[in-house]
């Protein structure tokens, strides 16, 4: 017959005496209070497959006014432009994201051909965070093309770096896909509680790439913005404000960048 070993025996082996036993128990209780809710919420809440989606991102504006002509010529047309308000992360901010690059298909990437990355976007912070998840910016514009409106944009980024992992220098390889959302359009925003994540599969092409074939790595990243689109006759202005939740480090994936075809190189 086995003899029962009292719990105090294990506590004593851990260096915890009878006098500090209650304090130890309270400490474990406090740790559980903070960490168990995150563990309970640790789950995937949405999967988006954009690999066969043709995104609609065009925004409308009122037509240009008629040109005014005189002996010296004609004046008319429209104007457009934009601005970006920048900033920096704050380590005290409880909002944080980790964007994991789960896979890249294929891993041999030719710059002028599309490839499929899959991302995992995990709330690594201490509070809930809202993210846009709609593929079509055009759906968020009001019916009246002259009305200004605001929306959020969330870019999922692949960025190159050289070998070895975590020690490599920058490799000029960059691609991204953007998602959009607005609180005025149901289903275009999602709230992730701490420990929750979404997965996104997309098809994209690189915007920049190495001049020569090279073995390198791709790492996931993001940028998050709040935008205001201000249409006017003949054009529009977009004001963007970068938002800076803290970024959790994530691993990279080895890839092989192939040499671009002659058609992919910009003309000189």
DOFI-58151 format. One line per field, with one value per residue: x, y, z of N, C-alpha, C in turn; residue number from 1. Coordinates in pm, 1 decimal, padded with zeros to 6 digits. Atoms other than C-alpha are relative to their C-alpha. Layout:
N
n.X: c(X|...)
n.Y: c(Y|...)
n.Z: c(Z|...)
ca.X: c(X|...)
ca.Y: c(Y|...)
ca.Z: c(Z|...)
c.X: c(X|...)
c.Y: c(Y|...)
c.Z: c(Z|...)
num: c(NUM|...)
//
This chain:
268
n.X: c(00084.9|-00083.3|00022.8|00025.9|-00098.8|00072.7|-00043.7|-00105.4|-00129.0|-00043.6|-00030.5|-00129.2|-00105.0|-00014.3|-00054.5|00110.4|00024.1|00138.1|00034.2|00017.7|00087.3|00119.3|-00041.1|-00023.8|00129.9|00059.3|-00073.0|00048.5|00136.1|-00007.9|-00050.8|00108.6|00100.1|-00042.7|-00037.1|00100.5|00092.6|-00062.9|-00004.2|00135.2|00034.5|-00098.1|00065.8|00019.2|00137.3|00041.7|-00094.4|00031.2|-00074.2|00005.9|-00087.3|00070.8|00082.9|-00043.6|00039.8|00050.9|-00054.1|00018.1|00090.6|00056.2|00001.8|00079.4|-00073.3|-00070.4|00081.2|-00036.3|-00119.6|00018.7|-00094.2|-00011.0|-00101.2|-00128.2|00007.6|00110.1|-00028.2|00101.2|-00051.8|00016.8|-00119.5|00006.8|-00122.4|00019.4|-00098.8|-00010.5|-00044.6|-00084.3|-00018.4|-00087.6|00063.3|-00017.4|-00008.5|00103.2|00128.0|00033.2|00034.8|-00115.6|00030.9|-00104.3|00039.9|-00081.6|00004.7|00008.5|-00054.4|-00004.5|00010.5|-00115.8|-00112.0|-00084.0|00082.9|-00044.4|00060.2|00110.5|00107.0|00062.5|-00019.4|00103.2|-00039.0|00106.5|-00033.5|00074.3|-00002.6|00026.9|00000.6|-00097.1|00010.3|00072.4|00137.6|00051.5|-00039.2|00086.4|-00072.1|00083.9|-00014.7|00076.3|-00095.7|00040.2|00011.9|00108.8|00127.6|00012.4|00028.0|00142.7|00059.0|-00028.8|-00144.6|-00057.0|-00005.0|-00121.7|00024.2|-00119.2|-00008.2|-00126.5|-00068.2|-00093.0|-00084.4|-00078.8|-00122.5|-00115.2|-00121.3|-00117.1|-00123.2|-00099.3|-00035.8|00088.0|00117.8|-00018.0|-00128.2|-00018.9|00024.1|00118.2|00002.7|00104.5|00116.5|00114.0|00132.7|00102.8|00141.4|00068.1|00138.1|00063.1|00115.7|00059.7|00102.9|00129.9|00034.6|-00003.8|-00076.5|-00127.9|-00097.4|00004.1|-00068.8|-00077.5|-00037.0|-00136.0|-00015.6|00075.9|-00066.5|00061.2|-00093.5|00031.0|-00077.2|00011.5|-00087.4|-00056.5|-00128.4|-00093.8|-00013.4|-00144.1|-00061.1|-00145.7|-00040.3|-00055.3|00052.8|-00062.6|00070.0|00023.3|00111.5|00111.8|00059.2|00127.3|00009.7|00127.3|00024.4|00140.7|00024.4|00133.1|-00005.0|00116.3|00002.9|00071.2|00015.6|00031.4|00013.6|-00118.9|-00106.0|00025.9|-00112.8|00010.9|-00081.8|-00023.0|-00066.5|-00054.6|00027.8|-00119.0|-00005.4|-00133.3|-00021.5|-00066.7|-00089.8|00047.8|-00104.6|00002.4|00006.5|-00099.8|00050.5|-00101.0|00040.9|-00055.7|-00026.8|00116.6|-00008.4|-00030.1|00121.6|00033.9|-00084.2|00047.3|-00075.5|-00088.7)
n.Y: c(-00118.8|-00119.3|-00104.3|-00129.9|-00102.4|-00125.9|-00109.8|-00079.6|00059.9|-00055.8|-00140.8|-00011.2|00033.2|-00118.4|-00109.3|-00078.4|00042.6|-00010.4|-00140.6|-00068.3|00083.8|-00075.0|-00102.1|00070.1|00035.0|-00123.2|-00040.3|00085.5|-00042.7|-00122.7|00034.7|00066.6|-00099.8|-00075.0|00082.0|00097.9|-00051.2|00001.4|00138.1|00039.5|-00065.6|00033.7|00075.7|-00066.0|-00049.0|-00021.5|00033.9|-00069.7|00046.2|-00104.0|00042.4|-00010.5|-00120.4|-00120.0|-00107.4|-00124.7|-00107.1|-00130.8|-00093.7|-00097.3|-00141.5|-00075.7|-00030.6|-00128.3|-00110.4|-00036.2|-00081.9|-00141.8|-00032.8|-00136.9|-00012.7|00054.2|00144.1|00053.4|00040.7|00096.3|00125.0|00020.4|00016.0|00107.3|00018.8|00066.1|-00023.5|00106.8|-00044.4|00107.3|00003.9|00107.2|00084.7|-00031.5|00127.4|00004.0|00029.8|00141.4|00062.5|00059.2|00100.4|00079.8|00048.5|00116.6|00052.5|00144.0|00071.4|-00069.0|00097.3|00087.4|-00064.5|-00057.7|-00113.8|-00082.5|-00129.8|-00036.9|00098.1|-00004.4|00110.1|00002.5|00006.6|00017.0|-00075.1|00014.4|-00128.6|00036.3|-00106.9|00030.6|-00103.3|00026.0|-00047.9|00025.9|-00090.9|00008.4|00001.1|00011.5|00131.8|00004.1|-00013.6|-00096.0|-00138.0|-00066.4|00023.7|-00087.3|-00137.4|-00033.9|-00008.4|-00134.2|-00003.5|-00126.3|00002.3|00055.1|00110.3|00054.0|00145.5|00055.7|00091.5|00090.1|00063.7|00117.0|-00026.2|00090.4|-00080.1|00085.5|-00018.8|00100.4|00101.3|00093.4|-00058.5|-00095.2|-00068.2|-00041.6|-00138.3|-00023.7|00040.8|-00083.9|00075.5|-00049.6|00017.8|-00012.4|-00000.2|-00085.4|00022.4|-00127.7|00013.3|-00119.0|00031.6|-00025.3|00113.1|00123.1|00112.5|-00040.0|-00010.6|00111.1|-00022.6|00113.3|-00005.9|00053.0|00142.2|00040.4|-00031.6|00031.7|00039.2|-00059.3|00046.5|-00099.3|00010.4|-00131.7|-00012.3|-00090.0|-00136.2|-00011.9|00131.8|-00002.5|-00005.9|00129.2|00115.3|00009.1|00069.6|-00098.0|00033.6|-00093.5|-00014.2|-00069.7|-00127.5|-00067.8|-00136.5|-00024.5|-00142.5|-00059.4|-00084.5|-00081.6|-00028.7|-00125.8|-00023.2|-00133.7|00008.7|00031.9|00068.5|00027.5|00004.1|00101.8|-00022.5|00126.8|-00006.3|00128.6|00045.6|00074.1|00102.8|00059.1|00112.2|00116.7|00062.9|00125.8|00064.0|-00017.6|00121.4|-00002.0|-00001.8|-00018.9|-00098.1|00026.7|-00118.4|-00048.3|00000.2|-00132.4|-00078.6|-00048.9|-00112.7|-00127.7|-00053.5|-00110.1)
n.Z: c(00000.0|00012.7|-00099.1|00059.9|-00033.5|-00020.8|00087.2|-00063.5|00034.6|00128.9|-00020.0|-00068.2|00096.9|00085.3|-00079.5|-00054.7|-00137.2|-00043.2|-00019.5|00129.0|00083.8|00039.6|00096.9|00126.3|00057.7|00050.6|00120.9|00109.3|00032.0|00077.0|00133.4|00071.1|00034.9|00117.8|00115.1|00039.8|00101.3|00133.0|00046.6|00036.2|00125.1|00102.7|00105.7|00128.8|00006.8|00139.0|00106.4|00124.1|00117.0|00103.1|00110.1|00128.6|-00008.9|00071.0|-00089.2|00056.9|-00083.4|00063.2|-00065.3|00094.3|-00035.2|00097.5|00123.6|00007.6|00053.9|00138.8|00014.7|00031.3|00107.4|00049.4|00103.7|-00042.5|-00019.6|-00079.8|-00137.9|-00043.2|-00055.1|-00143.1|-00081.6|-00098.0|-00076.3|-00128.7|-00104.6|-00099.6|-00132.2|-00052.7|-00144.0|-00046.1|-00101.6|-00142.1|-00071.2|-00103.7|00063.9|-00019.9|00127.6|00067.8|00102.2|00062.1|00132.3|00032.8|00135.4|-00022.6|00115.7|00128.1|00109.4|-00022.8|-00068.2|00104.7|00038.9|00112.6|-00029.0|00086.3|-00013.1|-00132.3|-00093.6|-00103.8|-00140.6|-00099.5|-00120.0|-00125.8|-00069.2|-00138.9|-00099.4|-00104.7|-00101.3|-00124.9|00015.4|00135.3|00107.1|00117.4|00126.7|00119.7|00063.6|00124.8|00111.5|00102.7|-00044.8|00071.6|-00068.5|-00116.9|00041.4|00005.5|00133.4|00049.7|00023.2|-00046.3|-00145.8|-00060.5|-00093.9|-00065.4|-00003.2|-00046.4|00092.4|-00068.7|00101.0|-00038.2|00075.9|00002.3|00020.1|00012.6|-00076.2|00038.7|-00098.7|-00069.7|-00063.1|-00110.6|00011.1|00137.6|00036.3|00082.2|00140.5|00059.1|00044.6|-00076.3|00057.0|-00102.2|00034.2|-00096.5|-00039.0|-00030.5|-00086.1|-00057.4|-00098.4|00060.4|00087.0|-00079.0|00053.9|00059.7|-00109.1|-00093.7|-00126.7|-00049.1|-00140.0|-00019.7|00028.3|00118.0|00126.0|00128.2|00105.5|00130.0|00115.9|00106.1|00116.0|00025.2|00068.0|-00065.0|00052.1|00022.0|-00005.1|00023.5|00140.8|00036.6|-00074.0|-00131.7|-00106.7|-00105.7|-00087.4|-00004.0|-00132.7|-00000.9|-00068.6|00023.9|-00043.7|-00031.9|00019.2|00009.2|00119.2|00036.6|00143.6|00021.7|00144.7|00050.3|00146.3|00078.5|-00073.3|-00141.1|-00091.8|-00104.5|-00119.3|-00069.4|-00129.7|-00040.9|-00135.2|-00041.2|-00104.7|-00010.3|00090.8|-00057.1|00097.4|00056.9|00080.8|00145.2|00081.2|00107.7|00136.9|00104.5|00099.7|00131.3|00080.5|00071.5|00146.1|00055.0|00004.7|-00134.5|-00036.0|00054.7|00112.9|-00033.6)
ca.X: c(00000.0|00142.7|00186.6|00051.5|00307.5|00170.7|00177.8|00400.5|00675.8|00686.1|00675.1|00968.5|01167.3|01107.7|01251.1|00908.9|00869.1|00547.2|00564.4|00580.3|00340.3|00035.4|00226.2|00332.8|-00026.7|-00147.3|00127.1|00019.0|-00340.9|-00244.7|-00041.6|-00336.6|-00566.8|-00359.1|-00256.9|-00549.4|-00792.2|-00542.1|-00506.5|-00884.1|-00908.0|-00615.5|-00790.9|-00829.6|-01138.1|-01131.8|-00968.4|-00957.2|-00856.6|-00781.7|-00577.8|-00849.7|-00997.6|-00966.2|-00965.0|-01165.0|-00979.4|-01082.3|-01243.5|-01466.0|-01464.3|-01677.7|-01589.5|-01356.3|-01515.2|-01526.1|-01203.9|-01182.7|-01024.6|-00904.5|-00650.2|-00363.9|-00486.3|-00710.9|-00719.3|-00894.8|-00855.7|-00835.6|-00591.7|-00508.6|-00255.8|-00211.2|-00023.6|00094.5|00115.6|00399.6|00492.9|00656.8|00557.6|00518.1|00634.4|00372.4|00093.0|-00089.4|-00179.2|00055.9|00052.1|00263.2|00239.5|00371.1|00457.2|00339.2|00429.2|00514.6|00413.1|00634.7|00956.3|01137.2|01013.2|01046.4|00984.4|00747.4|00529.0|00276.7|00322.9|00099.9|00198.8|-00008.1|-00011.5|-00112.8|-00206.6|-00192.7|-00295.3|00012.0|-00099.3|-00283.3|-00606.2|-00838.4|-00746.7|-00963.0|-00842.2|-00993.6|-01058.0|-01248.8|-01071.1|-01262.0|-01197.5|-01454.3|-01735.8|-01666.7|-01722.8|-02059.1|-02301.0|-02244.9|-01899.9|-01854.7|-01873.4|-01551.9|-01520.1|-01276.7|-01158.2|-00884.8|-00626.6|-00410.7|-00119.3|00025.1|00384.9|00657.1|01005.3|01337.0|01648.5|01970.4|02092.9|02139.3|01808.3|01796.6|02145.9|02095.6|02098.6|01818.8|01737.0|01538.5|01233.7|00898.1|00538.5|00209.3|-00167.0|-00406.7|-00733.6|-00987.0|-01262.1|-01493.4|-01714.4|-01995.3|-01991.2|-02078.9|-01844.3|-01547.4|-01375.7|-01286.8|-01191.9|-00914.2|-00886.9|-00546.0|-00431.1|-00674.6|-00563.3|-00678.7|-00513.8|-00496.8|-00387.6|-00317.8|-00164.9|00074.8|00375.7|00687.5|00709.1|01088.1|01327.0|01699.1|01879.6|02041.5|01932.5|01994.7|01900.9|01744.6|01455.8|01111.0|00961.5|00606.1|00523.1|00244.6|00139.1|-00192.0|-00345.0|-00650.2|-00731.1|-00963.5|-01053.9|-01155.7|-01294.4|-01317.3|-01399.7|-01138.9|-00943.9|-00907.6|-00677.6|-00612.1|-00485.6|-00331.8|-00232.5|00000.9|-00106.1|00161.1|00064.8|00380.3|00529.3|00613.4|00916.9|00832.6|01045.8|01132.5|01108.0|01392.1|01325.3|01515.5|01475.9|01524.8|01653.5|01382.5|01301.6|01398.8|01034.9|01016.9|01298.4|01192.4|01297.4|01589.4)
ca.Y: c(00000.0|00336.1|00606.8|00949.2|01229.3|01553.5|01865.2|02034.3|01788.8|01914.3|02277.1|02216.7|02058.0|02382.7|02589.0|02706.5|02690.4|02673.9|03043.9|03140.5|02874.6|03103.5|03380.4|03127.7|03014.9|03376.0|03445.5|03146.1|03267.3|03614.0|03469.0|03248.0|03550.0|03721.9|03429.0|03185.3|03419.1|03452.9|03074.8|03033.0|03276.6|03122.9|03019.3|03096.1|03310.0|03359.7|03234.7|03448.7|03304.9|03590.1|03381.3|03394.0|03733.2|04027.2|04318.7|04633.2|04936.7|05215.8|05521.1|05768.3|06148.8|06416.6|06494.3|06777.9|07118.7|07249.1|07405.1|07782.7|07897.4|08237.3|08372.4|08241.0|07881.0|07666.5|07609.8|07303.2|06950.8|06821.8|06776.8|06500.3|06394.6|06265.3|06288.2|06042.7|06132.7|05933.9|05839.6|05560.8|05264.7|05313.3|05021.4|05117.8|05061.3|04736.3|04674.4|04438.8|04216.6|03934.1|03864.7|03515.9|03407.8|03045.7|02937.0|03062.6|02870.7|02829.2|02896.7|02960.7|03306.8|03477.1|03852.5|03880.4|03589.2|03574.7|03359.4|03266.4|03362.2|03258.2|03482.4|03429.3|03753.7|03702.1|03947.1|03933.0|04230.1|04258.5|04411.8|04351.4|04507.8|04583.9|04509.4|04559.8|04237.1|04336.6|04291.9|04562.2|04928.9|05033.4|04884.4|05133.8|05449.7|05624.6|05629.9|06004.3|06032.1|06385.8|06281.4|06233.4|05914.5|05742.7|05383.8|05161.6|04977.4|04685.3|04576.5|04226.9|04248.6|04009.5|04155.9|04004.9|03958.2|03768.7|03457.7|03363.8|03418.1|03711.4|03820.0|03887.9|04229.5|04382.2|04224.2|04450.6|04224.1|04367.6|04270.5|04326.1|04282.5|04525.5|04473.9|04748.1|04818.0|05073.4|05073.5|05194.6|04869.5|04552.7|04259.7|04464.5|04487.3|04216.0|04232.3|04000.4|03935.8|03854.7|03516.0|03509.2|03508.2|03506.3|03344.9|03505.7|03345.1|03580.0|03597.0|03881.6|03997.9|04166.4|04544.9|04536.4|04244.2|04154.8|04224.9|03880.6|03532.3|03478.2|03247.2|03458.8|03469.3|03628.8|03762.7|03873.3|04226.6|04483.5|04842.6|04970.9|05305.2|05521.1|05703.4|05983.7|06015.3|06366.6|06379.4|06700.7|06780.3|06615.4|06439.4|06357.1|06382.9|06099.1|06172.8|05869.0|05826.7|05543.0|05345.0|05174.7|04871.2|04707.9|04436.5|04087.8|03922.8|03631.3|03374.9|03399.4|03144.5|03046.4|03123.0|03136.8|03452.1|03367.3|03609.3|03825.6|03793.7|04081.6|04191.0|04237.3|04490.2|04853.2|05023.2|05261.9)
ca.Z: c(00000.0|-00109.4|00150.7|00066.6|00054.3|00203.2|-00018.6|00239.8|00144.4|-00215.0|-00101.4|00132.0|-00152.4|-00347.6|-00062.1|00056.0|00432.5|00627.5|00702.4|00334.9|00209.7|00206.7|00027.4|-00238.9|-00289.4|-00325.0|-00581.1|-00790.4|-00768.9|-00897.4|-01184.5|-01279.9|-01276.2|-01544.7|-01765.3|-01761.6|-01944.4|-02230.2|-02244.7|-02252.6|-02547.1|-02738.2|-03057.6|-03424.0|-03479.9|-03858.5|-04177.2|-04492.3|-04828.9|-05068.3|-05311.4|-05578.8|-05484.7|-05722.3|-05481.0|-05561.9|-05433.7|-05671.7|-05511.8|-05693.7|-05696.9|-05866.5|-06226.5|-06314.7|-06374.2|-06732.5|-06852.3|-06862.7|-07185.0|-07296.7|-07541.2|-07331.2|-07313.2|-07099.1|-06723.9|-06587.6|-06465.5|-06111.3|-05827.1|-05585.0|-05327.9|-04977.2|-04650.3|-04385.3|-04015.5|-03862.8|-03507.7|-03308.7|-03089.9|-02715.2|-02502.4|-02241.5|-02494.4|-02402.1|-02770.1|-02956.6|-03265.3|-03397.1|-03772.5|-03843.7|-04195.6|-04178.5|-04530.7|-04876.7|-05190.0|-05383.6|-05192.8|-05520.7|-05607.2|-05943.3|-05907.8|-06204.0|-06091.7|-05804.5|-05496.3|-05202.5|-04847.9|-04546.9|-04239.6|-03879.0|-03704.0|-03326.8|-03056.3|-02832.3|-02624.5|-02293.8|-02426.2|-02724.9|-03058.1|-03362.8|-03715.0|-04062.0|-04254.2|-04571.0|-04906.2|-05098.5|-05023.5|-05284.7|-05073.0|-04792.7|-04999.8|-04955.3|-05246.4|-05279.4|-05436.2|-05303.7|-04934.9|-04736.6|-04530.3|-04296.4|-04291.0|-04148.4|-04358.1|-04249.1|-04468.0|-04430.6|-04542.9|-04654.0|-04630.9|-04730.5|-04522.0|-04580.4|-04403.2|-04123.7|-03945.1|-03700.7|-03811.5|-04178.6|-04340.9|-04544.7|-04880.8|-05118.2|-05139.2|-05036.2|-05103.6|-04927.1|-04936.2|-04769.0|-04583.5|-04511.4|-04265.0|-04108.6|-03801.1|-04026.2|-04226.0|-04037.9|-04082.3|-04202.2|-03860.8|-03613.1|-03246.1|-03133.2|-02762.5|-02614.0|-02744.0|-03038.3|-03400.6|-03761.4|-04062.8|-04405.0|-04730.5|-05020.1|-05365.0|-05431.3|-05629.1|-05501.2|-05538.5|-05504.8|-05545.8|-05556.1|-05880.7|-05876.9|-05771.6|-05401.1|-05115.4|-04842.5|-04596.6|-04580.0|-04259.2|-04189.0|-04082.7|-04096.3|-04093.5|-03959.3|-04058.3|-04012.3|-04336.5|-04443.7|-04811.5|-04918.3|-05273.3|-05471.5|-05833.4|-06051.4|-05776.5|-05408.4|-05108.9|-04863.2|-04513.4|-04342.0|-03978.9|-03887.5|-03580.4|-03373.7|-03168.5|-03038.6|-03258.7|-03135.4|-03303.5|-03533.3|-03723.3|-04092.4|-04374.8|-04610.9|-04978.1|-05304.6|-05513.3|-05877.6|-06134.6|-06284.8|-06651.5|-06879.2|-06900.6|-06522.1|-06507.4|-06538.0|-06859.7|-06831.3)
c.X: c(00088.5|-00036.1|-00017.2|00104.1|-00073.4|00052.8|00112.8|00138.2|00054.5|00034.9|00134.6|00114.8|00027.0|00054.4|-00105.6|-00033.0|-00146.1|-00043.0|-00026.7|-00095.1|-00120.5|00034.8|00024.4|-00132.2|-00067.6|00069.8|-00044.5|-00139.7|00000.5|00051.9|-00108.8|-00104.4|00036.0|00016.8|-00108.8|-00102.6|00058.3|00005.1|-00137.4|-00039.9|00094.3|-00065.1|-00003.5|-00146.3|-00045.6|00111.6|-00047.0|00088.3|-00021.0|00074.9|-00068.0|-00090.6|00063.7|-00048.7|-00045.2|00041.8|-00019.4|-00101.1|-00041.1|00016.0|-00084.2|00080.9|00065.0|-00093.4|00040.8|00121.9|-00036.7|00108.0|-00005.3|00110.3|00132.1|00000.9|-00116.6|00049.8|-00110.9|00065.2|-00020.1|00133.5|-00020.5|00131.2|-00030.0|00109.6|-00004.4|00054.1|00073.7|00011.3|00094.9|-00073.8|00031.9|-00002.5|-00103.5|-00137.4|-00031.7|-00040.4|00126.2|-00047.4|00125.8|-00051.9|00097.6|-00019.4|00006.2|00060.9|-00001.4|00001.1|00006.0|00108.7|00105.7|-00081.7|00065.0|-00072.9|-00121.9|-00115.6|-00058.2|00036.9|-00100.8|00061.7|-00122.7|00047.0|-00085.7|00016.8|-00049.0|00001.8|00091.2|-00004.5|-00081.0|-00145.4|-00049.1|00047.5|-00091.9|00083.6|-00099.3|00026.3|-00072.2|00094.3|-00028.4|-00018.5|-00118.9|-00133.9|-00023.1|-00035.5|-00150.4|-00049.8|00025.4|00151.4|00066.1|00019.9|00131.6|-00036.1|00132.6|-00005.5|00136.4|00058.0|00107.4|00077.7|00076.4|00119.5|00092.8|00122.2|00121.7|00110.8|00094.3|00019.7|00116.6|-00115.0|00039.1|00134.6|00022.8|-00029.9|-00122.0|00021.4|-00116.3|-00113.1|-00117.4|-00128.2|-00103.3|-00139.6|-00070.6|-00143.9|-00056.4|-00121.1|-00046.5|-00106.4|-00140.8|-00045.2|00019.2|00082.7|00132.6|00109.8|-00015.5|00076.9|00069.7|00031.0|00140.5|00005.9|-00076.7|00074.1|-00091.1|00109.6|-00047.8|00091.7|-00023.9|00089.0|00052.7|00128.1|00088.4|-00002.4|00146.5|00061.3|00150.1|00031.4|00051.4|-00067.4|00074.6|-00087.5|-00012.5|-00115.8|-00108.4|-00058.3|-00131.0|00007.1|-00134.1|00016.9|-00151.1|-00023.5|-00148.1|00005.3|-00128.7|00013.8|-00087.8|-00010.3|-00029.7|-00010.5|00133.5|00109.1|-00037.7|00130.8|-00027.0|00097.8|00009.5|00073.9|00047.6|-00035.3|00109.2|-00024.1|00140.2|00008.5|00074.4|00090.8|-00053.3|00109.8|-00017.8|00003.0|00107.8|-00065.5|00117.7|-00057.3|00071.7|00022.5|-00125.2|00020.4|00023.6|-00122.1|-00033.8|00081.5|-00056.2|00089.5|00083.7|-00010.7)
c.Y: c(00123.7|00101.5|00132.6|00101.0|00132.1|00108.3|00080.8|-00054.6|00059.4|00147.5|00018.5|-00030.9|00118.2|00119.1|00086.9|-00054.7|00020.0|00144.6|00073.5|-00075.6|00077.6|00108.1|-00061.9|-00031.4|00124.0|00046.1|-00082.6|00042.0|00126.3|-00025.0|-00064.6|00100.0|00072.7|-00088.6|-00096.8|00055.8|-00000.2|-00140.9|-00046.5|00058.1|-00037.2|-00088.8|00082.3|00039.0|00026.0|-00041.6|00068.1|-00054.7|00101.2|-00041.0|00009.0|00123.4|00114.8|00120.1|00123.8|00114.4|00139.1|00083.0|00108.3|00143.8|00073.1|00032.0|00137.4|00108.3|00030.1|00090.3|00144.0|00041.4|00149.5|00005.0|-00062.1|-00150.0|-00038.3|-00040.5|-00094.7|-00121.9|-00007.2|-00014.5|-00114.2|-00012.3|-00069.7|00036.7|-00116.6|00059.2|-00115.1|00010.3|-00111.4|-00084.2|00049.6|-00130.7|-00011.9|-00032.8|-00149.0|-00071.9|-00054.1|-00107.1|-00075.9|-00052.4|-00108.5|-00035.2|-00152.1|-00079.7|00091.6|-00106.6|00075.3|00074.5|00049.2|00108.3|00074.5|00133.6|00035.9|-00098.8|00005.1|-00121.5|00015.7|-00007.0|-00024.7|00062.1|-00046.0|00131.2|-00023.8|00124.4|-00041.2|00102.8|-00042.6|00042.9|-00036.4|00104.7|-00024.0|00010.7|-00004.2|-00131.8|-00009.4|00021.1|00116.8|00140.2|00069.9|-00015.7|00097.4|00143.1|00025.5|00009.2|00135.9|00015.8|00128.7|00003.3|-00061.5|-00112.9|-00051.1|-00152.1|-00039.9|-00088.4|-00076.0|-00074.8|-00116.3|-00005.7|-00121.1|00083.8|-00090.2|00035.6|-00113.1|-00101.4|00051.2|00072.1|00084.6|00073.0|00055.7|00146.6|00007.2|-00050.1|00074.7|-00081.2|00040.3|-00023.5|00010.4|-00012.2|00079.4|-00043.8|00132.0|-00022.3|00133.6|-00042.8|00023.2|-00113.3|-00129.9|-00107.5|00035.7|00017.8|-00122.7|00039.1|-00128.7|00022.6|-00057.4|-00151.1|-00048.3|00039.7|-00027.1|-00046.3|00059.1|-00060.6|00097.2|-00038.4|00139.2|-00011.1|00096.0|00137.5|00034.4|-00137.8|00010.4|-00000.2|-00134.6|-00111.3|-00014.0|-00084.5|00095.6|-00048.5|00105.4|-00000.1|00078.2|00130.0|00064.6|00150.6|00018.9|00149.8|00034.1|00106.3|00081.1|00039.5|00122.2|00027.2|00146.8|-00009.9|-00024.2|-00073.2|-00023.0|00008.0|-00107.4|00032.6|-00131.0|00024.5|-00138.8|-00028.4|-00098.4|-00092.5|-00059.3|-00127.3|-00112.3|-00062.6|-00135.1|-00060.1|00027.3|-00135.7|00006.6|-00007.5|00015.7|00098.4|-00030.8|00131.0|00040.4|-00010.3|00141.8|00088.9|00059.5|00119.3|00129.3|00050.7|00119.2|00109.7)
c.Z: c(00000.0|00108.1|-00071.4|00048.0|00014.8|-00092.3|00059.5|-00031.8|-00129.0|00014.0|00067.2|-00093.4|-00093.5|00077.8|00062.4|00137.9|00036.0|00014.7|-00129.7|-00092.5|-00048.9|-00102.6|-00136.7|-00069.6|-00057.8|-00128.3|-00120.7|-00042.3|-00085.6|-00141.8|-00083.9|-00046.1|-00128.7|-00123.3|-00044.8|-00097.5|-00139.6|-00056.2|-00044.3|-00134.2|-00113.4|-00105.1|-00128.4|-00012.0|-00143.1|-00094.4|-00127.4|-00111.1|-00111.7|-00126.1|-00135.7|-00003.0|-00076.7|00080.2|-00077.1|00091.9|-00059.7|00078.2|-00098.7|00052.6|-00103.2|-00124.5|00004.8|-00052.7|-00143.4|-00003.4|-00034.2|-00099.7|-00032.3|-00104.2|00037.4|00020.6|00088.5|00138.0|00044.0|00059.8|00149.7|00070.1|00097.8|00073.0|00131.1|00097.1|00097.6|00128.9|00066.8|00151.6|00036.3|00103.3|00140.5|00076.6|00110.6|-00056.2|00017.8|-00127.8|-00067.4|-00096.7|-00038.3|-00132.6|-00041.5|-00146.7|00010.9|-00113.8|-00121.2|-00108.3|-00132.5|00076.5|-00098.1|-00070.0|-00115.1|00009.2|-00084.4|00007.0|00141.0|00084.6|00113.0|00139.5|00087.7|00131.3|00117.8|00075.9|00142.1|00088.5|00114.7|00113.0|00121.0|-00007.4|-00140.4|-00099.7|-00118.5|-00126.7|-00115.2|-00071.4|-00133.9|-00117.8|-00094.2|00058.5|-00064.2|00071.3|00114.5|-00037.1|-00000.8|-00143.4|-00064.3|-00012.5|00046.9|00151.5|00047.6|00095.8|00053.8|00001.6|00055.2|-00109.2|00076.6|-00106.0|00062.3|-00094.2|00003.8|-00035.1|00004.4|00096.3|-00036.4|00111.3|00085.6|00066.7|00120.2|-00004.4|-00139.7|-00021.0|-00091.2|-00142.3|-00065.4|-00062.2|00088.3|-00078.1|00110.7|-00060.7|00108.5|00021.8|00051.4|00090.0|00053.8|00100.3|-00055.2|-00091.2|00078.4|-00070.6|-00060.5|00104.0|00090.3|00125.9|00042.0|00146.7|00017.4|-00020.0|-00120.7|-00127.2|-00118.1|-00094.0|-00131.4|-00104.4|-00114.8|-00117.0|-00030.5|-00081.3|00079.0|-00067.0|-00025.1|00017.4|-00025.9|-00149.5|-00049.7|00081.1|00132.8|00092.0|00118.1|00086.9|-00017.0|00140.1|-00012.0|00078.0|-00030.6|00014.3|00009.8|-00006.1|00012.6|-00108.9|-00013.3|-00146.6|-00021.9|-00150.2|-00029.2|-00151.3|-00068.9|00074.7|00145.0|00077.4|00105.2|00112.1|00076.6|00130.4|00037.3|00145.7|00039.6|00118.6|00003.9|-00083.2|00070.4|-00105.7|-00044.6|-00087.8|-00148.8|-00069.1|-00108.1|-00137.7|-00095.1|-00101.5|-00130.8|-00074.6|-00077.7|-00150.3|-00048.5|00001.4|00135.3|00040.4|-00057.6|-00110.6|00046.1|-00104.6)
num: c(1|2|3|4|5|6|7|8|9|10|11|12|13|14|15|16|17|18|19|20|21|22|23|24|25|26|27|28|29|30|31|32|33|34|35|36|37|38|39|40|41|42|43|44|45|46|47|48|49|50|51|52|53|54|55|56|57|58|59|60|61|62|63|64|65|66|67|68|69|70|71|72|73|74|75|76|77|78|79|80|81|82|83|84|85|86|87|88|89|90|91|92|93|94|95|96|97|98|99|100|101|102|103|104|105|106|107|108|109|110|111|112|113|114|115|116|117|118|119|120|121|122|123|124|125|126|127|128|129|130|131|132|133|134|135|136|137|138|139|140|141|142|143|144|145|146|147|148|149|150|151|152|153|154|155|156|157|158|159|160|161|162|163|164|165|166|167|168|169|170|171|172|173|174|175|176|177|178|179|180|181|182|183|184|185|186|187|188|189|190|191|192|193|194|195|196|197|198|199|200|201|202|203|204|205|206|207|208|209|210|211|212|213|214|215|216|217|218|219|220|221|222|223|224|225|226|227|228|229|230|231|232|233|234|235|236|237|238|239|240|241|242|243|244|245|246|247|248|249|250|251|252|253|254|255|256|257|258|259|260|261|262|263|264|265|266|267|268)
//
